[in-house]
Amino acid sequence: MRVFQLGFNYSQDGPGNRLVIHMQGCNMFCPWCSNPEGIDPSGTIIIDENFLPSDKFLRDEMLKSFKNELKSQNKDNLHSSLRTNRRNQAFRFSYEERPVDELTQLAIRSKDLFYDGGGVTFTGGEATLQFAELKTMLTLLSEENINTAIETNGTSNKLSELFPLINHLIIDYKIPFSNFHRETVGTSLKILEKNIRKASYEHPDLTIRTPLIHNINDSKADALKFLDFYNTCNKKGFKVEILPYHEYGKIKWSQCGMAYTMPKDSYVTEKTVSFFENLFNENDINVIRT
Amino acid sequence: MKMISMLLEHKGGKMEIQSIYSNHQLNKMAKDLYQETRNKKRLDGWFYALEAKLDCLDSLPDDSNMIKSAFALQAIVQKIPLSISENNIFAGSQDDAFSRTYALINPAFKVESFTGYNDVVGIFSDIEPNDDITEARITSLKERYEKTQYVQELNQVNTDSIKYTKEAVFFIEQVTGHVIPDFKPLLQFGIDRFIKEASDKEIKENNVKYKDGYKAMKIALEAYIILSNRYADLAKEKANQCTGNDKKRFLLMENTLRHSIHTGAKNLYEALQLFLIAWQCMCLEQIVNPYAFSVGNADRIFEPYRALEDTDRETASALFKHFLVFYNVGDRSWAISQNLILSGKSIDGQDLTNPTTYALLDAYYDMNLPQPILSIKLHRNTPDELYKEIGRFLFTPGALTPSFFNDDELFDVLSAHGIEQNDLEDYSVAGCQEPLIMGKDNGNTTNTWLNLAKILELTLNNGYSTLTGEKIGLSYRELGYDSTNPEEILYGIREAFYKNTKIIIDLMVEQGNNASKAISNLAVPFLSTAMGGLENGIDMRDYEEQGTKYNASGCLIHGSTVVSDSFVAIDDLLKYRPEDASNLLEALRNNFEGYEELHQFLSTAPKFGNSLPEADNEAEAVVTKVANFVNESKNYLGNSFRSDFSTPSTHLLYGYWVGALPNGRKSREMLNYGLDPLYGEATNGIGLRVLSARKLPYELMPGGAATHFGLDPKYFKGDNYYQKGIEVKNKIVKPYFFGHKEDHAAPFYFYVNVTTPEILRAVLKDPQKYAPSGVYIMRIHGTFVNFLDLSPSIQDDIIRRLDLKSTVTC
């Protein structure tokens, strides 16, 4: 399993204290993503200038030399060397291979840390890109009666296979207009909406998450379009959580050598958030804040 | 239980002290008394006491050590100046046993100046001459002291080990204090019964040595009466000088000291008074600086006397406040590491929390004193009420914080190392975190101090120090290497390191035993009576025969995870860049200067504390191997040494003497604290840290183990201290102590500081604002310290050691 981050988190992606496994690779490219190092399925090189020499000349030379190398070297070779003989803090490769068995054992040993209804959460990147490993581990965890959650972009056409193995299903639903969705994040809405609809009927604990972003999905038309879609689902079968835009991942974009393209005015007001929440509430949709 | 029922037969009435003062008045007097203590800038009593002792010893005929020591104790208690403050409700003081010496709370202390704890004449530099204690008088006493058998033998130990101690490969300590006396019988029956017992046994005994032993114990116990009478006279004098309630108070004091000491305590007030005089005798017997004597399970000791008159929680707490002030010596509470432990379970699993537990907690919370150290025993059935009480300590900024012990696990660990079932619930903590059986166990706990990181440095460098270039250890060849090829050195590093460690442990043990022999010159007949000596007539420090039921010697082991991380880093180097093997040794000698890229590579190797199998397994292997070496070593009586993986700020001091290491730690930087990851190496939160910690073999640590969690208060969301206490139970205690069963015993000790570096820096910048009382308690290892009293280097260590990335809980 390719994992770019692993640690415990409380009540952010599922209830209670959870072992959160960030899996490498995503089939979307959301410009507001807070984990850009997890997007590229083949991994990303992260440059952390905090670990470069303090001497400016040396620092610049090292950066220049490394960036030249990035252009000229075979990417796979460079990735491999950054995980082995050239491993260092300033130039780091994003993920590590962690065997499913090892991670499962880790989860079993963590049982007493899963207080307040906690368990294991798979997120990313997009966890379902490593579908086989994910399914194996979910199965093993279920056998151990360990609570599971997955936070997914919902685009896997095999997602429903995992429903029986997941206690808490969190699907991100970012943009309700299909063309704009494809244009903004690079994938179709079709499977995503099909999965949400299906889950609303079949999964006992579905949360739909929407990052609310100015000029992306915060207009009244967006709200109504979201609502239109929710009206096609089993409205008793899911909760909606609105997450206001933030820039927690901004610095990581530059560390990954990518431009952070989100405009400065992407924040939304509490008033806008409330408008969405009220609209959904008024239409018998369960809205939560965590 | 038998004792409780006996005492209950006397039940009824109300303590006289309650009719004299209100609780409010008692509380105020306790606080004023502490302020008096804080204002005390000179500690001269030890000088007079030592002078009286040496005068006595010089005047005595050639008698046994025990008898001489007993008479010396009498001489001390007859001659030292005594006083009773206007704020005292109890007579007694231990101030005269301590000097202003202990390094870590000495503002002049510098890390580079640390030379261990065995410079016994260093105390003479810590007293300022005045009109009475002149320079000439100090010099004279020092010279006399230097001529004693004890100091001469100890100096020989220091000479014989200087090759290793000068760069902190190991240290030796002659252990004073560091036990838990059992004064319960004294409180119950009074002193006469034991004097008679010693006297009767002296008469009946035919063996000269034991006969002398009983005689010495009798003489030493009489010192208790002498001291009590002197205080009684003083109390009477004071009573004659005042009127009203103060007069009543001093008359009560006199009566207790004159009469109750002979017959036993009939209420909490008397029990505390009897206890404190015994404590004073015990400390005076071991002058100078008998650190880390400990009270034991205080709630179990005093609950029968509280129950006798059903003293309410508030009144009991008011009396305990005076009791706690007693343990604070001078302006910086120079008597360090006196432990008091509460709660726990019985051998049949019953929770032993009682009303005195809560009264003592109230007293601690309200007084917030640097001494004595508070510890709490937990188990799976500890009541939530106790966790709630704990919450207010942990989440009040600047308040003292208890350390925590895991009864469920320690019972098993101690049992596996020879402690009998019936004694298990009587384990208490001597000093910082060393578990010993009250009244039965001379663990000689801090006898030896081992620095694994320095041994690794020497092993890697052909026996040479990379700091000074001096040859200290064995050469490659002596360690079994056939070649000096760097790659081969690294491939064979584990084998060579362990071989070297075993050899150095043997040398250390020999000198540790010599130090124990040296201190056996200073017999302790009074303390021996509270350690089982009345059963056999043997001094508890006897070098040839065992005076206590249990006996061992301790070894505090430093640098375990620094070494294991170094092995993992070496493995990575050999696996991924074997061509750099020769560069590694050169890089270490140059503190990685010119080898920054190699340093980066090594620094990113898997590190203990992140739940990475290779790092955790290596730590388990290092701890197992070294613990076994230590546990298999024999002390002066042929008993086992006890591995103790704790580093009471010595990880900082020893780190100063260790060069750069393969894990990326640079020269002179601190080592890991206790069993913890090195500062900064565990970066993924407390969950993964706990999982790493639980991989270690705690069953091999009968001497103790230490872990610290610096916790950011923002991760605890409860609305009040009590809710947060329950959160600590669920988020920290349960997973760490009572979690998933591993192959090994679970951890049994940790302490916390709930704060952030930002808060502490703010306190230092504006102490008036954040600590108007002048006291802001932090915990370093097994001791509380007033953060504001510490030397800057220790303050900085505390701030860095919070290591909040390793404890993010969310």
Interface residues (C-beta under 8 A of the other chain):
Chain A: L6 G7 F8 N9 Y10 S11 Q12 N17 L19 F51 P53 T84 N85 R86 R87 N88 Q89 A90 R92 E102 L106 I108 R109 S110 K111 D112 L113 Y115 D116
Chain B: D572 K575 Y576 R577 E596 E597 Q600 F601 S603 T604 A605 S611 P613 N684 G685 I686 G687 L688 V690 L691 R694 Y715 N730 K731 K734 P735 F738 G739 H740 E742 V808 T809 C810
